[in-house]
């Protein structure tokens, strides 16, 4: 990989991709910290039969909040970014909490019923952030998407970097598969 450029010096498509890479790493903490807090009783469990709900909501919220802060920094709009980040951080948890209070899902509820509100918030927030970034960059979403797809910044170029990248992808896919199988095996 080449030397990293400051976020503000990147073109808008590359800045989006770089902000997304950074936010993805930060969202890992968004998964583990709320789960720890819920397990120690500092925040309420959203659903007693599925202990990872605070972590799912935390990962979604922290990813979106980080994206908002990085994009606010990129556009010199930190106050707007902070406001969006506060909303993005709290929306997944509160929408899931509200959904559970209305529907009262059973202990055998499906994953879609449990994850639905957080997924909807994640998708809506992602597209809202993309619209905001495109508007501040004086682009349409289509032009920004073309830049994002054609972006080569941060991609591994040397052979050893590509191999390391692929190995990490395989390990990540296997871990995710094992987690899903573990959850499904525990349900049955």
ABEGO torsion letter per residue (X at the ends): XBBBBBAAABBAAAAAAAAAAAAAAAAAAAAAAAAAAAAAGABBBABAABAAAAAAAAAAAAAAAAAAAAAAAAAGBAAAAAAAAAAAAAAAAAAAAAAAAAAGBBAABBAAAAAAAAAAAAAAAAAAAAAAAAAAAGBBAAAAAAAAAABABGBBABAAAAAAAAAAAAAAAAAAAAAAAAAAAAAX
